[in-house]
Amino acid sequence: MDNQDINNSSNQPGKGKATNLSVPQSVIISYLSFSLLCFFLMLAGLRGFFTTTKVTCLSCERTPTQVICQLNNENWWASTTKNYSAEEFQSAKIERVMGLEGVDGYYVSLLTNSGKVPDVFYYSLKSDAQKAIEQINNFIHNSQSKSLTITQDKSKLIIFISIFCFLFSALGLSVSIYSYVRY
């Protein structure tokens, strides 16, 4: 057999080169696992973008005859407002929460005569939560204080994280599908 016969036989189906490649099961499982992870991150990004509370505002006004407080939560689709009289408020307190990998966070909750209004504000630093607590408690217990407004706008951070999750997961899902098809 000369060199020309060898070259011709390697181009013929079933001779020379392997034509039937199968994808190992471990590779398929890896692609599917990564694809599912990317899909769930994409859903988390969409959920954060569309449903999470973006702006929380507690505002109170003291007049000679009454004290009215409003707690307003807004997101893209809805806004909820609850009215309270200052007589309902007893105090505010910090509740520490453990996040992922041991990272602490602090919720500010309002204690009322009828129970607790949980998780009104969230802060990553205890000192920021403590400032909010001091402002609220000062207004509640100091009749000379005329107004209180605390606003927390998380919209930029939530939008950034949501877009990052969505884009990262869409890219990962695309790479996973492309790699699977090309394998």
FENJO-V428119 format. One record per backbone hydrogen bond with DSSP energy under -0.5 kcal/mol. NH is the residue of the N-H (numbers start at 0). CO is the residue of the C=O. Records with the same first field share a line. If there is no record, write none. Layout:
NH=CO / CO
This chain:
5=1
6=2
7=3
8=4
9=5
10=6 / 7
11=7 / 8
14=11
16=9 / 14
20=18
26=23
27=23
28=24
29=25
30=26
31=27
32=28
33=29
34=30
35=31
36=32
37=33
38=34
39=35
40=36
41=37
42=38
43=39
44=40
45=41
46=42
47=43
48=44
49=45
50=46
51=46 / 47
53=73
54=73
55=151
56=71
57=149
58=56 / 69
59=147
60=67
61=145
62=60 / 65
67=60
68=83
69=58
70=81
71=56 / 69
72=79
73=54
74=77
79=72
81=70
83=68
85=66
87=84
88=84
89=110
90=110
92=108
94=106
96=104
98=96 / 102
101=98
102=99
104=96
105=122
106=94
107=120
108=92 / 106
109=116
110=90
111=109 / 114
112=87
114=111
116=109
117=115
119=107
120=107
122=105
128=124
129=125
130=126
131=127
132=128
133=129
134=130
135=131
136=132
137=133
138=134
139=135
140=136
141=137
142=140
144=141
147=59
149=57
151=55
152=150
153=53 / 151
154=53
157=153
158=154
159=155
160=156
161=157
162=158
163=159
164=160
165=161
166=162
167=163
168=164
169=165
170=166
171=167
172=168
173=169
174=170
175=171
176=172
177=173
178=174
179=175
180=176
181=177
182=178
